[in-house]
Amino acid sequence: MADLNAEALLADAQARTGLTDWGDDTLPERFATAVKHLGAAGMDVDGQHAAAAVCSGLLTSRLEFFEDRRRHPVADEAIVAPLFVTGEPRTGTTLMHALMAVDPEARALRFWEVMYPSGPPGLAEVDDPRRGWADADWREINAKLPKWLHSHPYNDMLGDGLPEDERTWAFDFRVMTPTAWWRVPVPTVVQGLPIDAAAQYRIHRMMLQQCQFGRPEKNWVLKGFHGFRLREFFDAYPDATLVWLHRDPVQVAASRTMMMADIMDGITGPVDLKATARLHLDLTRASIANTMSHPLADDPRILHIRYLDFVADPIETIRRCYRFAGRTLTSPAERAMRNYLAHNNGDRHGKFRYSTVLLTDIGEDLDALHEEFRPFRERFGVAVENRG
C-alpha cells in the first residue's frame, strides 16, 4: 500500500484491481483535495498509515463498484417512490427509520452493503464473508467508541445496522463520516471538501440500484440529513416522500453536542466541550435558519412531524407517515415494529446523559435561546422541552 500520497494511492488501487474506471473524471482531483486535508491534520506516522489504508480501501471499493455496473445491468434498476426520514440530529429519526426497516415489505440499506458494496449484495451467498467483515468492523468501532452506544444503541446491530444516506458517499470523498474514518484521528467535520449535492444523489441512487439488483421488489425506507439539499434531493427522487421530524432546538443543540463529544473522544481523544457546544449550537442555528427560509420546506411531498408526538406513539405516527406516502401499515409490519420496541430499550447500553447546562456554560441564556427559536417552534408546533 502507498503512503498518504494521492497519486500513489490512486495508482496503487488501479494496479491491485486491474481496473481504471473511477466512474467520474473529477474523482482524482477531488481525492487529492481530501488527502491534502488529511495531510494537514497533524497526524503521527501511525495515523497517516491508518488514513492511507482507509483511502486505499475506499478507492478499491469504488473501482469494483463501477466495474459491477459494467458487468451487470445494475443501472436498469428503477428506484420507485422511496420514503425518506430526515430531521436535526437527536430528533428520533434513527428510531423511526429502524422501525420502518423491520417492515417485511420494506428495504433499507445495511452497513455491510455500503461498507463492502461489490459485488451486488443481492447476488451474495448466505456465507458471503462481507457480513462478517462488517460485523468485525463494528465490534472495533464499539470498542473504540463505547460511549456512542449510549446515544446510539443501534450500533449493536453491527454489520446489519442502518447507515445514514451520507454513508453512501464515503468513496466519493465529499464527506468524511465516523463510520468510514473511525480508525483515523481526524475530526468528523472537514471543511473545504468539494460538495456537489446533485452528484452526491447520483451516487446515492447508484448505491440503491446496487443493493436492489437481484432482489425482489420492496419499498425503500431511508434516512439522512437532507434539509440543506432539498432541491437536488427532489430532482433526484421526484416521486419520493420525505418525513421531517422537528424537536426543540435547544435540546437538539445540547444532545448533539454530547453525542459528538462522545464520538470524537474515541477517535481523537479528549475534546474541548465548550468549543464543541459552540460548534453544535452554531450548526443547529444554521440548520433551523435553513428550514425556516428554504422555499421547498413546505413542498407537498414533505410531512412534518413533531418529535414529541412520535415519542408518545411511534406506531400511530408511522401509520400516519405510511398513509401520507400512499403505503399501508400491515398487521405483520405493526407486529414487527411493536416487537422491536419491546426488545430494544433505548438505554440498553447505558443511559445517555446530556444537559442544557452545556449551553449556559458557554454564556448562552436559555430564555433568550427559546425566544430566538420561537418562530420555528410556532411554525411547526414544537413545544419547549422542560428537561435538563
Residue, then its C-alpha position, 0 to 999 in steps of 0.5 A: m500500500a502507498d503512503l498518504n500520497a494521492e497519486a500513489l494511492l490512486a495508482d496503487a488501487q488501479a494496479r491491485t484491481g486491474l481496473t481504471d474506471w473511477g466512474d467520474d473524471t473529477l474523482p482524482e482531483r477531488f481525492a487529492t483535495a481530501v488527502k491534502h486535508l488529511g495531510a494537514a491534520g497533524m497526524d503521527v506516522d501511525g495515523q497517516h498509515a491508518a488514513a492511507a489504508v482507509c483511502s486505499g480501501l475506499l478507492t478499491s471499493r469504488l473501482e469494483f463498484f463501477e466495474d459491477r455496473r459494467r458487468h451487470p445491468v445494475a443501472d436498469e434498476a428503477i428506484v420507485a417512490p422511496l420514503f425518506v426520514t430526515g430531521e436535526p440530529r437527536t430528533g428520533t429519526t434513527l428510531m423511526h427509520a429502524l422501525m420502518a426497516v423491520d417492515p417485511e415489505a420494506r428495504a433499507l440499506r445495511f452497513w455491510e452493503v455500503m461498507y463492502p458494496s461489490g459485488p451486488p449484495g443481492l447476488a451474495e451467498v448466505d456465507d458471503p464473508r462481507r457480513g462478517w467483515a462488517d460485523a468485525d468492523w463494528r465490534e472495533i468501532n464499539a470498542k473504540l467508541p463505547k460511549w456512542l452506544h449510549s446515544h446510539p444503541y443501534n450500533d449493536m446491530l453491527g454489520d446489519g445496522l442502518p447507515e445514514d444516506e451520507r454513508t453512501w458517499a464515503f468513496d466519493f470523498r465529499v464527506m468524511t463520516p465516523t463510520a468510514w474514518w473511525r480508525v483515523p484521528v481526524p475530526t468528523v467535520v472537514q471543511g473545504l471538501p468539494i460538495d456537489a449535492a446533485a452528484q452526491y444523489r447520483i451516487h446515492r441512487m447508484m448505491l440503491q440500484q446496487c443493493q436492489f439488483g437481484r432482489p425482489e421488489k420492496n419499498w425503500v425506507l431511508k434516512g439522512f440529513h437532507g434539509f440543506r439539499l432539498r432541491e437536488f434531493f427532489d430532482a433526484y427522487p421526484d416521486a419520493t416522500l420525505v418525513w421531517l421530524h422537528r424537536d426543540p432546538v435547544q435540546v437538539a443543540a445540547s444532545r448533539t453536542m454530547m453525542m459528538a463529544d462522545i464520538m470524537d473522544g474515541i477517535t481523537g481523544p479528549v475534546d474541548l466541550k465548550a468549543t464543541a457546544r459552540l460548534h453544535l449550537d452554531l450548526t443547529r442555528a444554521s440548520i433551523a435558519n435553513t428550514m425556516s427560509h428554504p422555499l421547498a420546506d413546505d413542498p407537498r411531498i414533505l410531512h412534518i412531524r413533531y418529535l414529541d408526538f412520535v415519542a408518545d406513539p411511534i406506531e400511530t405516527i408511522r401509520r400516519c407517515y405510511r398513509f401520507a406516502g400512499r403505503t399501508l401499515t400491515s398487521p405483520a409490519e405493526r407486529a414487527m415494529r411493536n416487537y422491536l420496541a419491546h426488545n430494544n430499550g433505548d438505554r440498553h447500553g447505558k443511559f445517555r446523559y446530556s444537559t442544557v447546562l452545556l449551553t449556559d456554560i458557554g454564556e448562552d441564556l436559555d430564555a433568550l435561546h427559546e425566544e430566538f427559536r420561537p418562530f420555528r417552534e410556532r411554525f411547526g408546533v414544537a413545544v419547549e422541552n422542560r428537561g435538563 
